[in-house]
Amino acid sequence: MTLRLLAVGSVLLLGLGDLPSLTRWVGGAGDATDAGRRGNALFEQEQYGAAVEAYRSGLQRHQAAAADSGAVYTALQNNLGAALHQQEKFSAARTAFDAARRAAHTPEARVRALHNAGNAAAGMGDLTAALRYFRNALLIDPAFQPARHNFEVLKRQLQRRQEQTRGGSPPDVEPSAYAKELKRRADALVARTRYEDALTLLRNGQAQDSTVRAYRRFMNRLQDVTGILDGTPPGGPGSTPVRTP
C-alpha cells in the first residue's frame, strides 16, 4: 500500500493509502461505479474538488438504486473522505470515513475506514478520538502497520500535551547513565515496531536499576500497544472499555 505522510502539529503520521478500486456492480449501480472511477482518475490528477463532486454524484446514484451498504457504497464513501482530507476538510472527511466504516462488510475495509477516520480526527486536533480509531483498527488487525505507528506517535503527543497542562513537571527520579542507555536502545526497537522487545528490555533493566522507573510513562505506552497486539484491553484491568467511534 502506498502511503502519504501527513503532518499534524509536530508529529508525522502515516497517511491515507491507495484508493479502493471500483469495479462495475451488476445490479443497477453501474452509473455509480462509473462516477467513482471518474473520481479516482481526478484524485490521481490531484483535482480533489472535482473528485469530491464525482464521488458525491456516485453516492447519489447508488442510493437511488440500492441501500446505503455494499462494497461500492463503502468505497465511494472512503474515497470521498480521502478527497475531502486532501482539501483539509477534516470534519467532512471524518463523516465520510465513519459512513464507510459502518457500511464495511470486510475486516480490510473496516480497518481502512477506521485508520483514515483516525487521520481525519488527528487533522481536527482531536487526538483522543484519533487514538480510539487507531486502537479499534488494531483490535481488528494488530499487524496493520500504519495504525500501529500512528497509535504510538499520538500516544506520545497526547502525553506531552498532558504534561504541559500540568506544568511539565520533571520525573521524580533521575535516570542513571545505564537507564538512559536502555531508553536509547528501547527507542531504537520502537522505531522498528518491536514494542514488546522494548518493554521487556526496560522491565528487565528496572529489576537491576531502579532509576529506569523514570521512564514509566513510556513503559505504560508500550504496554498499551503490546496489549492491543495480544488482545488485552489498553490500560489493563479496570480501564474504560474500548468503544467503536
C-alpha positions as CSV (number, residue, x, y, z in Angstrom):
1,M,0.0,0.0,0.0
2,T,1.4,3.4,-0.9
3,L,1.1,5.8,2.0
4,R,1.2,9.6,2.1
5,L,2.7,11.2,5.1
6,L,0.5,13.7,7.0
7,A,1.9,16.4,9.3
8,V,-0.3,17.0,12.4
9,G,1.2,19.7,14.6
10,S,4.7,18.5,15.4
11,V,4.0,14.8,14.6
12,L,4.2,13.0,11.3
13,L,1.6,10.3,10.8
14,L,1.4,7.6,8.2
15,G,-1.4,8.8,6.0
16,L,-4.1,7.6,3.6
17,G,-3.4,4.6,1.5
18,D,-4.3,3.8,-2.1
19,L,-8.0,4.3,-3.1
20,P,-10.2,1.2,-3.3
21,S,-10.8,0.4,-6.9
22,L,-14.4,0.5,-8.1
23,T,-15.4,-2.4,-10.4
24,R,-18.8,-2.5,-12.1
25,W,-21.6,-3.9,-9.9
26,V,-24.2,-5.6,-12.0
27,G,-27.5,-4.7,-10.3
28,G,-28.4,-1.2,-11.2
29,A,-25.5,0.8,-9.8
30,G,-23.3,0.9,-12.9
31,D,-23.6,4.7,-13.1
32,A,-22.4,4.9,-9.5
33,T,-19.3,2.9,-10.2
34,D,-18.6,5.0,-13.4
35,A,-18.8,8.1,-11.3
36,G,-16.5,6.5,-8.7
37,R,-13.9,5.6,-11.3
38,R,-14.0,9.1,-12.7
39,G,-13.5,10.4,-9.2
40,N,-10.4,8.1,-8.8
41,A,-8.9,9.4,-12.0
42,L,-9.5,13.0,-10.9
43,F,-8.0,12.2,-7.5
44,E,-4.8,10.8,-9.1
45,Q,-4.6,14.1,-11.1
46,E,-4.8,15.9,-7.7
47,Q,-8.1,17.6,-8.8
48,Y,-9.6,17.0,-5.4
49,G,-12.6,19.3,-5.7
50,A,-13.7,17.7,-8.9
51,A,-13.1,14.3,-7.4
52,V,-15.4,15.2,-4.4
53,E,-18.2,16.1,-6.8
54,A,-17.7,12.8,-8.8
55,Y,-17.9,10.7,-5.6
56,R,-20.9,12.5,-4.3
57,S,-22.6,12.0,-7.7
58,G,-21.8,8.3,-7.5
59,L,-23.3,8.1,-4.0
60,Q,-26.5,9.8,-5.1
61,R,-26.8,7.4,-8.0
62,H,-26.0,4.4,-5.8
63,Q,-28.5,5.5,-3.1
64,A,-31.2,5.8,-5.8
65,A,-30.5,2.2,-6.9
66,A,-29.7,0.4,-3.7
67,A,-29.4,0.6,0.1
68,D,-26.6,2.5,1.9
69,S,-24.4,-0.5,2.1
70,G,-22.2,-2.8,0.0
71,A,-18.7,-2.7,-1.4
72,V,-19.5,0.1,-3.9
73,Y,-21.1,2.4,-1.3
74,T,-18.2,1.7,1.1
75,A,-15.5,2.5,-1.5
76,L,-17.3,5.7,-2.6
77,Q,-17.6,7.0,1.0
78,N,-13.9,6.1,1.7
79,N,-12.7,7.8,-1.5
80,L,-14.9,10.9,-0.8
81,G,-13.3,11.1,2.6
82,A,-9.8,10.9,1.1
83,A,-10.5,13.7,-1.4
84,L,-12.0,15.9,1.4
85,H,-9.0,15.1,3.5
86,Q,-6.7,16.3,0.8
87,Q,-8.6,19.6,0.9
88,E,-8.1,19.7,4.7
89,K,-11.8,19.5,5.2
90,F,-11.2,17.1,8.1
91,S,-14.6,17.1,9.7
92,A,-16.4,16.3,6.5
93,A,-13.7,13.7,5.7
94,R,-14.3,12.0,9.1
95,T,-18.0,11.9,8.5
96,A,-17.4,10.1,5.2
97,F,-14.9,7.6,6.7
98,D,-17.4,6.9,9.5
99,A,-20.0,6.1,6.9
100,A,-17.6,3.8,5.2
101,R,-16.8,2.1,8.5
102,R,-20.5,1.5,9.2
103,A,-21.1,0.1,5.8
104,A,-18.0,-2.1,5.6
105,H,-18.6,-5.8,5.2
106,T,-15.0,-7.0,5.3
107,P,-12.3,-6.6,8.1
108,E,-10.0,-5.0,5.5
109,A,-12.5,-2.3,4.6
110,R,-13.3,-1.6,8.2
111,V,-9.7,-1.3,9.2
112,R,-9.0,1.1,6.3
113,A,-12.0,3.3,7.2
114,L,-11.0,3.3,10.9
115,H,-7.4,4.2,10.1
116,N,-8.5,7.0,7.7
117,A,-11.0,8.4,10.2
118,G,-8.2,8.5,12.8
119,N,-6.1,10.6,10.4
120,A,-9.1,12.9,9.9
121,A,-9.6,13.2,13.7
122,A,-5.9,14.0,14.2
123,G,-6.2,16.7,11.5
124,M,-9.0,18.2,13.5
125,G,-6.7,18.2,16.6
126,D,-8.9,15.6,18.4
127,L,-6.1,13.3,19.4
128,T,-8.2,11.3,21.9
129,A,-10.7,10.3,19.2
130,A,-7.8,9.6,16.7
131,L,-6.3,7.2,19.3
132,R,-9.6,5.5,19.6
133,Y,-9.9,5.0,15.9
134,F,-6.3,3.6,15.6
135,R,-6.9,1.4,18.6
136,N,-10.1,-0.1,17.1
137,A,-8.3,-0.7,13.8
138,L,-5.6,-2.6,15.7
139,L,-8.1,-4.7,17.6
140,I,-9.3,-5.9,14.2
141,D,-5.9,-6.3,12.6
142,P,-2.9,-6.0,15.0
143,A,-0.5,-6.3,12.1
144,F,-1.7,-3.1,10.3
145,Q,1.5,-1.1,10.4
146,P,0.2,2.4,9.7
147,A,-2.3,2.3,12.6
148,R,0.4,0.8,14.9
149,H,2.8,3.6,14.0
150,N,0.1,6.3,14.4
151,F,-1.2,5.0,17.7
152,E,2.3,5.1,19.3
153,V,3.1,8.6,17.8
154,L,-0.1,10.1,19.1
155,K,0.2,8.5,22.5
156,R,3.5,10.4,22.9
157,Q,1.9,13.6,21.6
158,L,-1.0,13.3,23.9
159,Q,1.3,12.6,26.8
160,R,3.3,15.7,26.1
161,R,0.2,17.8,26.0
162,Q,-1.0,16.4,29.3
163,E,2.4,17.1,30.9
164,Q,2.4,20.7,29.5
165,T,-1.0,21.2,31.0
166,R,0.2,20.0,34.4
167,G,3.2,22.4,34.1
168,G,5.7,19.9,32.6
169,S,6.9,18.6,36.0
170,P,10.2,16.6,35.7
171,P,10.3,12.9,36.6
172,D,10.6,12.2,40.4
173,V,13.8,10.2,39.8
174,E,16.9,11.0,37.8
175,P,17.8,8.1,35.4
176,S,21.3,6.8,35.6
177,A,23.6,6.5,32.6
178,Y,22.6,2.8,32.4
179,A,18.9,3.7,32.4
180,K,19.5,6.4,29.7
181,E,21.3,3.8,27.5
182,L,18.4,1.4,27.9
183,K,16.0,4.1,26.9
184,R,18.1,4.8,23.8
185,R,18.0,1.1,22.9
186,A,14.3,0.9,23.6
187,D,13.6,3.9,21.3
188,A,15.6,2.1,18.5
189,L,13.4,-1.0,19.0
190,V,10.2,1.1,18.9
191,A,11.4,2.6,15.6
192,R,11.5,-0.9,14.2
193,T,8.0,-1.6,15.7
194,R,9.5,-4.1,18.2
195,Y,7.3,-2.8,21.1
196,E,7.3,-6.0,23.1
197,D,11.1,-6.3,23.0
198,A,11.4,-2.6,24.0
199,L,9.1,-3.2,27.0
200,T,10.9,-6.4,28.1
201,L,14.3,-4.6,27.8
202,L,13.1,-1.8,30.2
203,R,11.4,-4.1,32.6
204,N,14.5,-6.3,32.9
205,G,16.6,-3.2,33.3
206,Q,14.4,-1.9,36.1
207,A,15.0,-5.1,38.0
208,Q,18.7,-4.2,38.0
209,D,18.5,-0.4,38.2
210,S,15.5,1.3,40.0
211,T,16.1,4.6,38.2
212,V,14.7,3.0,35.0
213,R,11.3,3.8,36.5
214,A,11.9,7.4,35.4
215,Y,10.6,6.1,32.0
216,R,7.5,4.5,33.5
217,R,5.1,6.6,31.3
218,F,7.0,5.4,28.2
219,M,6.7,1.9,29.5
220,N,3.0,2.3,30.1
221,R,2.5,3.4,26.4
222,L,4.5,0.4,25.3
223,Q,2.2,-1.8,27.5
224,D,-0.9,-0.3,25.8
225,V,0.5,-1.2,22.3
226,T,1.6,-4.7,23.2
227,G,-1.7,-5.2,25.0
228,I,-3.5,-4.5,21.7
229,L,-1.3,-6.9,19.9
230,D,-2.1,-9.7,22.3
231,G,-5.8,-8.8,22.7
232,T,-5.6,-7.2,26.2
233,P,-7.7,-4.1,26.6
234,P,-5.5,-1.0,26.7
235,G,-5.0,0.3,30.3
236,G,-5.3,-3.1,31.9
237,P,-7.9,-4.2,34.4
238,G,-10.4,-1.6,35.3
239,S,-9.8,0.5,32.2
240,T,-12.6,2.1,30.2
241,P,-13.9,-0.4,27.6
242,V,-12.9,0.3,24.1
243,R,-15.9,1.6,22.1
244,T,-16.2,1.9,18.4
245,P,-16.1,5.7,17.4
